């Protein structure tokens, strides 16, 4: 609103060297410099006005890009934090699975050792059972042979009994009856023993 302060500012806005340089110009030189300077100033102002709207638009686009970039950075930081938590949980789960896998391996090894031991014991038991069964079968075979022998003796005694003479019939018959009874009793015992062994063998 006041002229004097602006005049002082304008007069003192250039250094003394520039003032002396301009003062030393001729009138034609000052006129020429003025025309060229004004033309350059007008051209520069015109170009600034032409580019102003583009600059404002680019500034707006840059602000939007900056906001979008900041939003992406925040989302990245959030995803990074979530990823770190998931990685910790994954590592813990992986470690737990490794421990569980190792525990299963230990159980499998213990089971295999137990099965191997039980298989060895089972083979020993089978071997003993086979020996007992073989001995029982041999004994049964022997008993069956003894039974056959006793049956033949009984048949022979009964056949002899039929051919005894009449005079000595009563005496011989009594002796033969005793012998037959004894042989039958022994035969019955052998049969029962044989049946008992066969029952035990089947069991």
C-alpha positions as CSV (number, residue, x, y, z in Angstrom):
1,X,0.0,0.0,0.0
2,X,3.0,2.3,0.4
3,X,5.3,3.1,-2.5
4,X,8.6,4.0,-0.6
5,X,9.3,0.6,1.0
6,X,8.7,-1.2,-2.3
7,X,10.9,1.4,-4.1
8,X,13.7,0.8,-1.6
9,X,13.3,-3.0,-1.9
10,X,13.4,-2.8,-5.6
11,X,16.4,-0.5,-5.7
12,X,18.3,-2.8,-3.3
13,X,17.3,-6.1,-4.7
14,X,20.5,-6.3,-6.9
15,X,24.1,-6.2,-5.7
16,X,26.2,-3.1,-6.4
17,X,28.2,-4.8,-9.1
18,X,25.1,-5.6,-11.1
19,X,23.8,-2.0,-10.5
20,X,27.2,-0.5,-11.8
21,X,27.1,-2.9,-14.8
22,X,23.6,-1.8,-15.8
23,X,24.5,1.9,-15.1
24,X,27.5,1.6,-17.5
25,X,25.2,0.5,-20.4
26,X,24.4,3.0,-23.1
27,X,20.8,4.0,-23.7
28,X,20.6,1.7,-26.7
29,X,22.1,-1.1,-24.6
30,X,19.7,-0.6,-21.8
31,X,16.8,-0.5,-24.2
32,X,18.0,-3.7,-25.9
33,X,18.5,-5.4,-22.5
34,X,15.0,-4.3,-21.3
35,X,13.3,-5.5,-24.5
36,X,15.1,-8.9,-24.4
37,X,14.5,-9.3,-20.6
38,X,10.8,-8.5,-20.9
39,X,10.4,-10.9,-23.8
40,X,12.1,-13.6,-21.9
41,X,10.0,-12.9,-18.8
42,X,6.8,-12.9,-20.8
43,X,7.8,-16.1,-22.5
44,X,8.7,-17.7,-19.2
45,X,5.5,-16.6,-17.6
46,X,3.5,-17.9,-20.5
47,X,5.2,-21.3,-20.3
48,X,4.6,-21.4,-16.5
49,X,0.9,-20.6,-17.0
50,X,0.7,-23.3,-19.7
51,X,2.4,-25.9,-17.5
52,X,0.7,-24.9,-14.3
53,X,-2.4,-27.0,-14.7
54,X,-0.3,-30.0,-15.7
55,X,2.0,-29.4,-12.7
56,X,-1.1,-29.3,-10.4
57,X,-2.5,-32.5,-11.9
58,X,0.9,-34.2,-11.6
59,X,1.1,-33.1,-8.1
60,X,-2.4,-34.5,-7.4
61,X,-1.5,-37.8,-9.1
62,X,1.8,-37.8,-7.1
63,X,-0.2,-37.3,-3.8
64,X,-2.6,-40.1,-4.7
65,X,0.4,-42.3,-5.6
66,X,2.0,-41.4,-2.3
67,X,-1.1,-42.2,-0.3
68,X,-1.5,-45.5,-2.2
69,X,2.2,-46.3,-1.6
70,X,1.9,-45.5,2.2
71,X,-1.2,-47.7,2.3
72,X,0.7,-50.5,0.6
73,X,3.6,-50.0,3.0
74,X,1.2,-50.3,6.0
75,X,-0.4,-53.4,4.5
76,X,3.1,-54.8,3.9
77,X,4.1,-54.1,7.5
78,X,0.9,-55.8,8.6
79,X,1.4,-58.8,6.4
80,X,5.0,-59.0,7.5
81,X,3.9,-59.1,11.1
82,X,1.3,-61.7,10.3
83,X,3.9,-63.7,8.4
84,X,6.3,-63.5,11.3
85,X,3.6,-64.9,13.7
86,X,2.6,-67.6,11.2
87,X,6.3,-68.5,10.7
88,X,6.7,-68.8,14.5
89,X,3.5,-71.0,14.7
90,X,4.7,-73.0,11.7
91,X,8.2,-73.6,13.2
92,X,6.5,-74.7,16.5
93,X,4.1,-77.0,14.6
94,X,7.0,-78.4,12.6
95,X,9.0,-79.0,15.7
96,X,6.0,-80.7,17.3
97,X,5.6,-82.9,14.2
98,X,9.3,-83.8,14.3
99,X,9.0,-84.7,18.0
100,X,5.8,-86.7,17.3
101,X,7.5,-88.4,14.4
102,X,10.5,-89.2,16.5
103,X,8.2,-90.6,19.3
104,X,6.4,-92.8,16.7
105,X,9.8,-94.0,15.5
106,X,10.8,-94.9,19.0
107,X,7.4,-96.7,19.6
108,X,7.9,-98.5,16.3
109,X,11.4,-99.6,17.3
110,X,10.2,-100.8,20.7
111,X,7.3,-102.7,19.1
112,X,9.6,-104.3,16.6
113,X,12.0,-105.4,19.4
114,X,9.0,-106.7,21.4
115,X,7.7,-108.6,18.4
116,X,11.1,-110.0,17.6
117,X,11.5,-111.1,21.2
118,X,7.9,-112.6,21.3
119,X,8.6,-114.3,17.9
120,X,11.8,-115.9,19.4
121,X,9.9,-117.0,22.5
122,X,7.0,-118.3,20.3
123,X,9.5,-120.4,18.2
124,X,10.9,-121.8,21.5
125,X,7.4,-122.7,22.7
126,X,6.5,-124.2,19.3
127,X,9.7,-126.2,19.5
128,X,8.9,-127.5,22.9
129,X,5.3,-128.2,21.9
130,X,6.5,-130.1,18.9
131,X,8.8,-132.2,21.0
132,X,6.0,-132.9,23.5
133,X,3.6,-133.8,20.7
134,X,6.1,-136.0,19.0
135,X,6.8,-137.8,22.3
136,X,3.0,-138.1,22.9
137,X,2.5,-139.4,19.4
138,X,5.3,-142.0,19.9
139,X,3.8,-143.0,23.2
140,X,0.3,-143.4,21.6
141,X,1.9,-145.5,18.8
142,X,3.5,-147.7,21.4
143,X,0.2,-148.0,23.4
144,X,-1.7,-148.8,20.2
145,X,0.9,-151.6,19.5
146,X,0.5,-152.9,23.1
147,X,-3.3,-152.7,22.8
148,X,-3.1,-154.8,19.6
149,X,-0.8,-157.3,21.3
150,X,-3.2,-157.5,24.3
151,X,-6.2,-158.0,22.0
152,X,-4.4,-160.8,20.2
153,X,-3.6,-162.4,23.6
154,X,-7.2,-162.1,24.6
155,X,-8.3,-163.7,21.4
156,X,-5.7,-166.4,21.7
157,X,-6.8,-167.1,25.3
158,X,-10.4,-167.2,24.3
159,X,-9.5,-169.6,21.5
160,X,-7.6,-171.8,23.9
161,X,-10.5,-171.7,26.2
162,X,-12.8,-173.3,23.6
163,X,-10.3,-176.2,23.0
164,X,-9.8,-177.1,26.7
165,X,-10.6,-180.8,27.3
166,X,-13.8,-181.6,29.2
167,X,-12.0,-183.2,32.2
168,X,-10.0,-180.1,33.0
169,X,-12.6,-177.7,31.8
170,X,-13.6,-176.2,35.1
171,X,-10.1,-175.7,36.4
172,X,-8.7,-174.4,33.2
173,X,-11.7,-172.2,32.6
174,X,-11.4,-170.5,35.9
175,X,-7.7,-169.8,35.3
176,X,-8.4,-168.6,31.8
177,X,-11.2,-166.4,33.1
178,X,-8.8,-164.8,35.6
179,X,-6.2,-164.3,32.9
180,X,-8.8,-162.9,30.5
181,X,-10.2,-160.5,33.1
182,X,-6.6,-159.3,33.9
183,X,-5.9,-158.8,30.2
184,X,-9.1,-157.0,29.7
185,X,-8.4,-154.7,32.7
186,X,-5.0,-154.0,31.4
187,X,-6.4,-153.4,27.9
188,X,-9.0,-151.0,29.3
189,X,-6.3,-149.0,31.1
190,X,-4.2,-148.8,28.0
191,X,-7.2,-147.6,25.9
192,X,-8.1,-144.9,28.5
193,X,-4.5,-143.7,28.6
194,X,-4.3,-143.6,24.8
195,X,-7.6,-141.6,24.6
196,X,-6.3,-139.2,27.3
197,X,-3.1,-138.6,25.3
198,X,-5.0,-138.1,22.1
199,X,-7.3,-135.6,23.8
200,X,-4.3,-133.7,25.2
201,X,-2.6,-133.8,21.9
202,X,-5.6,-132.3,20.1
203,X,-5.9,-129.6,22.8
